[in-house]
């Protein structure tokens, strides 16, 4: 029987276990996939702990939001895909019903995109969550133009897979990327990943550094996945009528809004969620896929993969993620 990762009680990565489960044939709107790799995401740590936006179906809660593999069989109503197709599983499924951290899974056909020729399974498992989120927060919600040579963008939580993807997208449109990190030890890595400037928030005067980097002009867009003590200086550094996109909640705190710069500068603050505000909208998903897929296939966009763990070490992989020492994506080889 195929091996599957699941958890029966809430807590840390140590609650994740591997079990052997039989798998039914795919339903009419599903395909069955032999998984080859899965990408890990910080939201899954919150999910296992019971702190995410959706509640896990304890016990026997499946785990994993994205991945890549080969189709074994298709349900009777599926016409777009066929046995043998190499596919990415996008992170837009019901977490209570579906997971990707398993040798064989049934997944809804709507959550699939084909893997371009020449792209390996590990890169395919690491691509869509990171790059579609980065595209959505910069181009869709952040309203950055295709030619943004005179624009600057702040990316918080910059060492994440979304952050490293964002710098590649900013290079494509010509904008300057400003990373924030709490640690000096990540500065060189962030610059290698494409950041034009790095601010160490524990050491630097954030407002002064942003003014220095932009030569007093101010930043055009702030993409904030932390929503912590950066929100006030970031708002103050925005240009008049600049944009701030909030797409995460890593700090776990609820800071007060900086109403003075919001009011006096006419700042727009938007929330962004990959599934609810992009993947669930067919027209937005198509624009993102049409924009990103050719650049991925050509090698102009490539996910940064920090480490690859075997499925047998999935708990260790999540424990490593919890240390915050990684840069980019952690991938499970299946």
Buried (B, 14 or more C-beta within 10 A) or exposed (E): EBBBBBBEEBEBBEBBEBEEBEBEEBBEEBBBBBBBBBBBBBBBBBBBBEEBEEEBEEEEBBBBBBBBBBBBBBBEEBEEBEEEBBBBBBBBBEBEEBBBBBBBBBBBBBBBBBBBEEBEBBBBBBBBBBBBBBBBBBBBBBEBEEEBEEBBBBBBBBBBBBBBBBBBBBBBBBBBBBBBBBBEEBBEBBBEBBBBBBBBBEEBEBEEBBBEBBEEBBBBBBBBBBBBEBBBBBBBBBBEEBBBBBBBBBBEEEEEEBEEBBEEBEBBBBEBBBBEBBBEBEEBBEBBBEBBBEBBBEEEBBBBBBBBBEBEBBBBBBBBBBEBEBBBBBBBBB
